[in-house]
Each structure stands twice: as structure tokens, then as C-alpha cells.
Amino acid sequence: MKEENNRKPGGRKLSYDLRVRLFEEVLNLCDKGLSYDEIRMQIFERYGVWLSKSHLSYWVRGIHVPLNESYNRVNLSPSPELAIIAAASVSDGSIEECVDGAFFDVKMKDREPVELIAGCLAKLTGKPEPYHVGKLGDGRYYTEIQSRMLYNYLRDEQNIIYLLHAYPIEFIRMFVESEGGPIGYITKDGSFRGCICAYNTKMQLLYEICN
């Protein structure tokens, strides 16, 4: 009992950034099947913060979340859908943080890949319908999600590389859809050659794709 009394309290006495970090950690541990007691102990060992079971229950059930934005809980377990989102984020998509929150969005000239991404977002967030696909004034199609959880995940380049290796077909297909495509040419001897090309400023990512 003496040890528990000396533990730091959770909740609003903590900084906003730490509350968000703890919240995401609790959800990840819950997804792994840990009990509330196991989650409390792991949080304390990692952060020195002792959370009550009621606090955990509120977070897990979505009754209270420590975020000042509309929160979308995203299943970040490796999957083909997450690989598609990751590929889009380093091609025609973007992740950004502004005063309104943290976002992932994609803008492409073809509607079909955007609809695929919208469906993937729905599956990862557990929504019954795909996310909205709209059309911009320049003719491009777009979809977006506001989620700090996804934003933080996609910021880590190692997560992107991992998904590329785990689901190469889904990742490369979306990447090439955005950043390249098939090309053909006639050689000096008159024969036809064809290949698939992709362009990107991330050299390490291109290296991993080619190898």
C-alpha cells in the first residue's frame, strides 16, 4: 500500500501531451488482450503514473478521452488495409497537424483508388460505411480522417517500412498507383521493352521497394 500511495496520480493533473500518450498506450494494450490490472502495472512501469480502473474504463469505452479534437480510434495492428494507407501517406497522401487537430488525407486524379482508401479507413475505424469521397475544384478526388492516433503512427518511417515488407503487394500497388505506372519504349535494336517506374523523394523507401 505504501508503494501505491507514492505513485503519481493520472488524469488531468498530467500534461495534455502525456495524457494523449497514455490514452493511446492504454488502447493498444487493451487491443492486445491485457486486463485492467496488467495495463495499470505496465503504464506505471513505463511512465510512473498510476491510473485507476475507472479511468481506464472511461478511456476504453470512449466515455471520456483526453483529446481536444474529434477522436477516431484506429486499429493499428498490421493489415493489408493499413499498408494501403501507409503507401498513400508517402505518395499522394499527407499527414499534417494544425490548430484543428491531426489529419491524414489523400488527393488523387482517379476516383477508384481514393474509394479504396476510404474503405480501408472505414475498416480500420470500425465504421459501417466508407469515408466520404469528395471532388475538388481541380478535378481531383479526396478523402480524409481526423485522428491523432493514425497521424502519430504514420509519422514513424519504421512503421511504413515494416508494412511494406509485411504486405508488399498491397503497399507497392497503391504506391505505384500514386507515384508512377507502367512505361514502354523501343530499344535501339527495335525491340519493345516495358517496366514499371515510381518516383519519390524518400530514397530509403525506394531502396526498400526495389529490394
N, C-alpha and C positions, 0 to 999 in steps of 0.2 A: 504493500500500500504506500509505503514511503516513496518508492521509485515513481509510482503513478502520480503522486501529488506534486512531484518536481517536474513533471512533463509540461511542455508548453501547451497552452490551450489552442484549439483550432478556431475556425470561424472567422468573424470579421475583425478580430484583433490582429490577424495576419495581413500582410500587404496584398494588394489586389493580384499582382503577378504570381505570388506564391499560392494564393487560393486557387487561381486558374490551373497552376501546375499540379497541385494536389488533387483537384477535381478530375483532371484528365487521367492522372495516375490511378485514382480510385476506380474510374470506369474501366480502365484497361485491366486492372487486377480482377475486377468483378467479372469481366468477359472471360477471364481465364479460369473461372470457377472457384476462386478463393472465398472463404467465409468472411463475414464481417470482422471476426476476431483476428484472422490471418491478415486481412487488409490493414487493420489498425496497427498491428505489430510491424508490418513492412513499412508503412508510412512513417512510423516512429523511428525505425532503424535508419531510414534513408534521409528523413528531414527533421527529426527531433520534434515532431508535432504529434500530439495525442488527440485523435478525433473520436468523438462519441459515436455510439452505434446509431443514435437518432440522426446525427449529422450525416453519416454515411447513407442511411436510408433515404433522407431527403434528396441527396445528390443522385443516387442510383435511380430513384423513381421520378426524378425531374421536377420535384415539388419546389425546391429552391436550388438555383445554380449560381455560382459566383461569377457571373458574367454580366457586363453591361451592354450586351448585344443579343439579338435573336440567336439562339444556340442550336446548331444541328449536330447531333451526336452521330459520328461516322464510324462504321465498322472498319478498323484499320488492320484487321487480320489479312495477311497476303491472299490475294484472289485475282482472277483474270480481270474483274471489273476495276479493282484498284490499280492494276497495271495499266489499263487503258487510260484512267485518269492521270496517272503519273506521266505517261508518254505525252498526253495532251498538254500537261503543265510545262513541259520543257520544249514545246513546239509552238502551236498556235494558241495555247492557253497561257494564263498568267495567274500568279498569286500575288496579292497585294494587301497591305494594311493601311487603313485610313481612319478618319475620325468616326466613320460609321461602323467600323468593325474590320474583320479579316475575311477575304473573299478568294474564291477560285472561280475563274470564268474562262470561257473559250469562245473565239470568234473565227468562223471559217466560211468559205465561199459556198461549200456544199452543205446541204441540209442533213443528209444521211449520217455522216459521222457525228454531227452535233446531236442528233437524235439518239445515237448510240451512247454518247457521253451522258446525256440527260437520263437515259435509262439506267446507266451504271450508277449515277448519283442516287437515284431513287432506291436501287437495291442496297447500296451501302448505308443509306439512312433509314431503310425500312419503310419507305413511303409506298403507297399502293400504286401511284401514278408517276410517270416520268416527270422530271422537272420541266418547267416551261421552256420552249424553244421560240425565240423571237427573231425578228429580222431588222437589221439596222438600215439606216438611210443609204449606206453604200452598197447594199445588196447582200452583205454577209449575214449569216445566221449565228445566233449566240445562245448560250445558256450559262447560268451561274448559280453558285451556292455561297451562302454566308456561313462560315464555320471556322472558328479558330483552331479547332482540333485538326481539321484537314490541312489548314494553312501551315500549322507547325510541322505536320508530318511531311508535307511536300517541300518544305524549306531544307530538309536534310538530304543532301545529294546521295548519301549512302542508301537511303530508302529507295531512291529512284533506281540506283544500280542494282540493288537486290531484286526489285520487281522485274527489271529487265532480264535477269538471269533466271528468275523463277518462272516467268511467263513470257518467253521470248517472242512467240508467235503473236500474241495479243499486243504486246508492247511495240514491237517493230512495225506491225501493220498500221497501228494508229500513228506512230512516229512518221512513217513514210507518207501516210495519207496527208499529213500536215506539212512535212518538210522536204518532200521530194516526190519521186514517182519513177515510172519506167521511161527509159530513153533508148533510142535506136540510132545507129549510124552505119555508113558504108565505109569499109576499110579501103586501103589503097589497092588491094588485090580484088576489089569488087564484091567481097562477101559482106553479109549483114551481121552486125553484132548488136546485141541488146544487153541492157543492165538496169539495175535499179540504183538510183542516186538519192542521197539525202544530204541536206545542208543544215549546219547548226554551229553556233559559236562555242559550244561546250565540247572541247576536244576530247576530254576523258570519256564523255558519253559516246562519242562517235567511235572511239577506240574500242570501247566495250561492245558496241553493236557489231563491229566488224570482226571481232574475235570471239 
